[in-house]
């Protein structure tokens, strides 16, 4: 299932609240892009939310993902904040090695 792949990618340690927001928005955009064109958005969103809600308390990026799904299902519809992260240095190879 596509949502499981997205959730796996979101279950990383977000060092800051801002980073969790960025990851959650990118995960939502990725999940949305993978939806087949012939499916019902509402049905797929409910399925994704039900799968993801088990991880809301432990993974901040998943909580952002779920919040975006909830907001997308509310009536009246409102624009979602899906801004991409601003480019910045994240520490490079040394930071990745330190994370291991």
C-alpha positions, 0 to 999 in steps of 0.5 A: 500500500502506498500510504505505508511507504510514505509512513515509513519515510516519515518515521524518521527523527525530526530534530525540530518542529519545523522539520517535522512540518516540512516532512509531513507536508512532503509526505502528504504531497508524495502520497497525493501524487501516488494516488491513481486517477480513477480512485476516490480521494475521500475514500483513499484519504480515510484509509490513509488516515486510519493506517497513519493514526496509530503513529500520531503520538510517536512520530511528529511528521506523521501527525502533520500528515494526518492533520493535512488529511483531516483538513482536506476532508473538512467542509468548506474546503480551505487551501492547505499549506503545502509549501516546500522546505527552503533550501539550506545546508543540513550538515552533509556527510558528517551529519549523516555519519553522526546519525548512524 
